[in-house]
Amino acid sequence: MCKKLLCVIGILLIPVISFGHSFYSKAALFSKKDKAFYTLSHKLEEQISLEKGDFSVFIKDLKYPDFEVAFSEEKKFPAASLIKVPVAAVVLMAIKDGRLFLSQKVTVEKKDITGGSGIIKGMKLPVSLSLEELLKLMIAKSDNTATNKIISILGFDYINKGFNELGLKDTILVRKMMDFYSRKKGLENYTTASELGLIFTQAYEGKLVDEASSAFLVSLLKKQKFNDRLPRYLAKSISVAHKTGLERGVVHDAGIVFSSKGDYVICVLSNKVDDYSQAKKFIAKLSLLTYNFYQ
């Protein structure tokens, strides 16, 4: 656990030497990759120190999973639309258990329409959509109506129980999307960079529910339409499977970057930010710094 400090975990962890706010394996200093991770950690720490707001970062090499860069990675942040990723994972669990089916039809009526992001609100209602279509809309277009419909189908208790079964101890769903009345009462959905990193890692490895479910979720994440953060400064040819989050004071992006020289998970969460445009650019800057490290 690395709260309020940036740490690097190398393959050889003993002995550990402190470098200011970072920790590094003495033996690993002789590894080119370790040295590069150490340099990356300091660059990221330097950038974070210049920004206003609270930030959490989790970066994990997917070929050598002992290599991590983390900053407040276990601190709970308002989840915003990032909650849709673990919700999707629970839906896939329910499908495997035979509780739901991708082909089943769900009717969306006018009373179901939710504000904010999404395209269902522009459709002629009522409309019949398959669960698979709702999942695609929830992830790729961050559709709030699709998300709330899925939450209604499964229920809060089932979803939160599913989170626990997935190993998510600090991720919780207590209100629907755009429910600002509940938010004002102090009811908030939370998640952490490290738990999102766990979901993405498991999906990449084919271990999220099962191999088919993992591949399906990654395919949805690759179709993300909001690309103004992690992929912003990357070449369009770079594949990024990710999910964004945005609400008052909150700007997030988290996912998997598929690089020709190594794939990695990167999760950047921010809270208490005043300038959304700047926060998006900051996430994009951290993403570019990480990508350049792999080149």
C-alpha positions in Angstrom: 0.0 0.0 0.0 1.4 3.3 -1.1 -0.8 6.1 0.2 0.2 9.8 -0.4 3.5 8.7 -1.8 4.7 7.4 -5.1 6.3 4.0 -5.0 7.8 1.6 -7.4 7.7 -2.2 -6.9 10.4 -4.1 -8.8 10.8 -7.8 -9.3 13.5 -8.0 -6.6 12.0 -6.3 -3.6 14.7 -6.9 -0.9 16.5 -4.9 0.2 14.6 -1.7 -0.2 16.1 1.7 -0.4 14.3 5.0 0.2 14.7 7.8 -2.4 12.7 10.7 -1.0 9.1 9.7 -1.3 9.8 6.7 -3.5 11.0 3.2 -2.7 13.1 1.0 -4.9 14.9 -2.3 -4.8 18.7 -1.9 -4.5 19.2 -5.1 -6.5 16.8 -4.0 -9.1 18.8 -0.8 -9.8 21.0 -2.9 -12.1 18.0 -3.7 -14.2 17.4 -1.4 -17.1 13.6 -1.8 -16.8 13.8 -1.1 -13.0 15.8 2.0 -13.6 13.3 3.2 -16.1 10.4 2.6 -13.8 12.2 4.5 -11.1 12.7 7.4 -13.4 9.0 7.2 -14.5 7.9 7.3 -10.9 9.8 10.5 -10.2 8.5 12.2 -13.4 4.9 11.3 -12.4 5.4 12.4 -8.9 6.8 15.7 -10.1 3.8 16.3 -12.4 1.3 15.4 -9.6 3.0 17.9 -7.2 2.2 20.7 -9.6 -1.5 20.1 -9.9 -4.3 21.2 -7.7 -6.7 18.6 -6.4 -6.5 15.0 -5.1 -5.0 12.4 -7.4 -4.6 8.6 -7.4 -2.4 6.7 -9.9 -1.9 3.0 -10.5 0.3 1.7 -13.3 1.0 -2.0 -13.8 3.1 -3.8 -16.4 1.1 -6.7 -17.8 4.0 -8.8 -18.8 6.0 -8.3 -15.7 3.2 -7.7 -13.1 5.7 -7.1 -10.2 6.4 -3.7 -11.9 4.0 -1.1 -10.5 4.0 2.6 -10.0 1.4 3.7 -7.5 0.3 6.9 -5.8 -2.6 6.9 -3.2 -3.8 3.8 -5.2 -6.0 2.6 -2.3 -7.6 5.9 -1.5 -11.4 5.9 -2.2 -12.6 8.3 -4.9 -16.1 9.1 -6.0 -16.4 6.7 -8.9 -18.5 8.7 -11.4 -18.9 6.6 -14.5 -15.9 4.4 -13.7 -18.4 2.4 -11.6 -19.8 1.1 -14.9 -16.8 -1.2 -15.3 -17.3 -3.3 -12.2 -21.0 -3.2 -12.8 -20.4 -4.7 -16.2 -18.2 -7.3 -14.6 -21.0 -8.3 -12.2 -23.4 -8.5 -15.2 -21.0 -11.0 -16.8 -21.0 -13.0 -13.6 -24.8 -13.1 -13.6 -24.7 -14.3 -17.2 -22.3 -17.1 -16.4 -24.6 -18.1 -13.5 -27.6 -18.2 -15.8 -29.4 -15.3 -14.1 -29.2 -13.1 -17.2 -28.6 -13.6 -20.9 -27.0 -11.3 -23.5 -29.9 -11.9 -25.9 -32.7 -11.1 -23.4 -34.8 -8.1 -24.3 -35.2 -5.1 -22.0 -37.9 -2.4 -22.6 -36.8 1.1 -21.9 -39.6 3.6 -21.4 -39.8 7.3 -21.0 -39.8 7.0 -17.2 -36.4 5.2 -17.4 -34.6 8.1 -19.2 -31.7 9.6 -17.3 -29.8 12.8 -18.0 -26.2 13.2 -18.8 -24.2 11.1 -21.3 -25.9 8.5 -23.5 -27.9 8.1 -26.7 -31.0 6.2 -25.5 -32.6 9.4 -24.4 -32.7 10.4 -28.1 -34.4 7.2 -29.3 -38.1 6.8 -30.1 -39.6 5.3 -26.9 -40.5 2.8 -25.7 -37.6 0.9 -27.2 -36.6 -2.8 -26.8 -32.9 -3.4 -26.5 -31.0 -6.6 -25.7 -28.8 -6.8 -22.6 -25.8 -6.9 -24.9 -26.8 -3.6 -26.4 -27.3 -2.1 -23.0 -23.8 -3.2 -22.0 -22.3 -1.8 -25.1 -24.0 1.5 -24.6 -23.1 1.6 -20.9 -19.4 1.1 -21.6 -18.7 2.6 -25.1 -21.0 5.6 -24.8 -21.2 5.8 -21.0 -25.0 5.7 -21.3 -26.5 6.6 -18.0 -30.0 5.3 -18.9 -28.5 1.9 -19.9 -26.6 1.8 -16.6 -29.6 2.6 -14.5 -31.7 0.0 -16.3 -29.1 -2.6 -15.6 -28.9 -1.6 -11.9 -32.7 -1.9 -11.7 -32.5 -5.4 -13.1 -29.9 -6.7 -10.7 -30.4 -4.5 -7.7 -27.9 -2.8 -5.4 -27.4 -5.8 -3.0 -26.7 -8.3 -5.8 -24.2 -5.9 -7.5 -22.3 -5.1 -4.3 -22.2 -8.7 -3.4 -20.7 -9.3 -6.8 -18.1 -6.6 -6.2 -17.0 -8.5 -3.1 -16.8 -11.8 -5.0 -14.6 -10.0 -7.5 -12.2 -9.0 -4.7 -13.3 -5.4 -4.7 -13.5 -4.4 -1.0 -13.6 -0.6 -1.4 -15.8 -0.3 -4.5 -19.4 0.3 -3.7 -22.6 1.2 -5.5 -25.3 3.1 -3.4 -27.0 5.3 -5.9 -27.9 5.4 -9.6 -26.3 7.6 -12.2 -27.2 11.3 -12.1 -29.0 10.9 -8.7 -27.8 14.2 -7.3 -30.5 14.2 -4.6 -28.8 11.2 -3.0 -25.4 12.6 -3.6 -26.4 15.8 -1.7 -27.5 13.5 1.2 -24.0 12.0 1.3 -24.7 8.8 -0.7 -21.8 8.3 -3.1 -20.4 5.5 -5.3 -16.7 4.8 -4.6 -13.8 3.0 -6.1 -10.0 3.0 -6.0 -7.3 3.0 -8.7 -5.9 -0.3 -7.4 -9.3 -2.1 -7.6 -9.9 -0.8 -11.1 -6.4 -2.0 -11.9 -7.3 -5.4 -10.6 -10.4 -5.6 -12.9 -8.4 -4.6 -16.0 -5.5 -6.9 -15.1 -7.9 -9.9 -14.7 -9.7 -9.0 -17.9 -6.4 -8.8 -19.8 -5.3 -12.2 -18.4 -8.7 -13.8 -19.2 -9.5 -14.4 -15.5 -12.4 -12.0 -15.1 -15.3 -14.4 -14.7 -13.9 -16.5 -17.5 -11.9 -16.1 -20.7 -14.9 -15.3 -22.9 -16.3 -12.7 -20.5 -12.8 -11.1 -20.2 -12.5 -10.8 -23.9 -16.0 -9.4 -24.3 -15.4 -6.7 -21.7 -12.1 -5.7 -23.3 -13.8 -5.5 -26.7 -16.4 -3.1 -25.2 -13.7 -1.0 -23.5 -11.8 -0.7 -26.9 -14.9 1.0 -28.4 -14.9 3.9 -25.8 -16.1 7.1 -27.5 -14.6 9.5 -25.0 -10.9 9.7 -25.9 -9.9 13.1 -24.5 -7.8 11.7 -21.6 -5.6 8.5 -21.7 -5.5 8.3 -25.6 -5.4 12.1 -26.2 -1.7 12.5 -27.0 -1.2 8.9 -28.2 -1.1 8.0 -31.9 -4.5 6.9 -33.2 -3.0 3.5 -34.1 -2.5 2.8 -30.4 -5.3 0.6 -29.0 -6.6 1.7 -25.6 -9.4 -0.3 -23.7 -10.6 2.2 -21.2 -13.4 3.9 -19.3 -13.7 7.6 -18.4 -15.5 9.2 -15.5 -16.7 12.8 -15.1 -18.9 14.6 -12.6 -18.7 17.7 -10.4 -15.1 18.0 -9.2 -14.2 14.5 -10.5 -12.3 13.6 -13.7 -11.1 10.0 -14.3 -9.8 7.6 -16.9 -8.6 4.1 -16.5 -7.8 1.2 -18.7 -5.3 -0.9 -20.7 -2.8 0.5 -23.2 -1.7 -2.0 -25.9 1.8 -1.0 -26.9 4.1 -2.7 -29.3 6.8 -2.8 -26.6 4.6 -3.8 -23.7 1.0 -3.7 -22.5 0.1 -2.0 -19.2 -2.8 -0.9 -17.0 -3.0 2.8 -16.2 -5.6 4.3 -13.9 -5.7 8.0 -13.1 -8.4 9.3 -10.7 -8.8 12.9 -9.6 -11.1 14.7 -7.2 -11.7 18.3 -6.0 -10.6 19.7 -9.3 -11.8 23.1 -10.5 -10.7 23.0 -14.1 -12.0 20.0 -15.9 -10.2 20.8 -19.1 -6.9 21.0 -17.3 -7.6 17.8 -15.4 -8.2 16.0 -18.7 -4.9 17.3 -20.1 -3.1 16.3 -17.0 -4.4 12.7 -17.3 -3.3 12.8 -20.9 0.1 14.0 -19.9 0.6 11.2 -17.4 -0.5 8.8 -20.1 2.0 10.1 -22.6 4.8 10.0 -20.1 4.0 6.4 -19.3 3.7 5.4 -23.0 7.0 7.1 -23.8 8.7 5.0 -21.1 7.7 1.9 -23.0 9.2 3.2 -26.2 
